């Protein structure tokens, strides 16, 4: 029997991991955006968005399916070995098919001419996707290994970036460094997987058993990728690389907050699936409710705070040249609120309950709205139009996710948490507005706003939501 850490400890490790995945690039982010300059940075962003589609196809929705089903049988050594090798083999086949399609794409699509070399370099991440097998470590909740590996890869990346990236023409070197870092991570994952099982290709795929839920989750992931990446892709096609570079700044900053908070949901999914496999609905509901309350406590102040200091953040991180991205960042901060709520309903409730068809419908509707509105809004408002379509898409997913989750998981005893969060955010808005009046230097202004806002918000939670806050802090 494998000893599992508590969900709280796993959440802490995963938050460290997610923070490091963002923090280390965040350290290089101001440097890279200034050195590569807006156009070259936009070119890199466009190529990355294209490669993302093929990586998605190679992944084939296997990650979510493997975690959900693997967590249910992880205590049965024979069943988990058979299951993991079947999934690994399906992943290998999908990877080869994806790379074949990439070759066809790069040969036939004329717009890749200027970026062909960059795309070929990045395509190595497509070819080695199947070796990543990170789903194995999520099944066994081994966030310690994943966190250590992530920290190691990120440290290597940051050293290489500061050594080799010196001027705007080094954008190719930047692509090579990021690609090699990903490849090293994949290889480490594959080697370390021997701790749990021995992976090999098997011809006994049981395709009829796995393919339907995998395809549902794949199509859902593809639609999410489309409406996430379509903004950048369409900006590059309709507008300019400069607009892409500006929007990339907004997306990266907003993603920092979103990724950290979503780490709480991610670590809970295998444990929630395990409880459902054991038919322990009481533990499932208790854990899901605690995760939801924890997210509410974090989501509201994080997104409101980001909105209030977005101008400062852009100036400090990337400089005056990127100030045009501030409004899109404000819009995306609102979108982040809905995105994280949708993440809970979909990943913590609907997917563990095998409601992937419902999830697919929600994502399809939002993707249609996102892509359709992009054709209207981007030509008019550029990167701000792209941000608005993302906001609308996230609202749609949240509404559909909530409506389909409430019968399975009725939200109860959450009123106090909501009230405390809203009141705390009102105080954050008021205090940030007051501090702005004093016209401190940008660094002091930002520091004062963050510290005072955090203090006021914590005191609000302590006075209104005392019981759950103590549970969150003290219970192991």
FENWODA-V862989 format. One record per helix or strand of 3 or more residues. SS is the DSSP state (@ for helix, = for strand). FROM is the first residue (numbers start at 1). TO is the last residue. Records with the same first field share a line. If there is no record, write none. Layout:
# FENWODA-V862989
SS=FROM-TO / FROM-TO
This chain:
# FENWODA-V862989
@=7-59 / 62-73 / 77-108 / 110-112 / 116-122 / 124-127 / 129-132 / 134-139 / 143-164 / 168-195 / 207-238 / 241-277 / 281-308 / 310-317 / 320-350 / 356-381 / 383-405 / 415-437 / 442-464 / 466-474
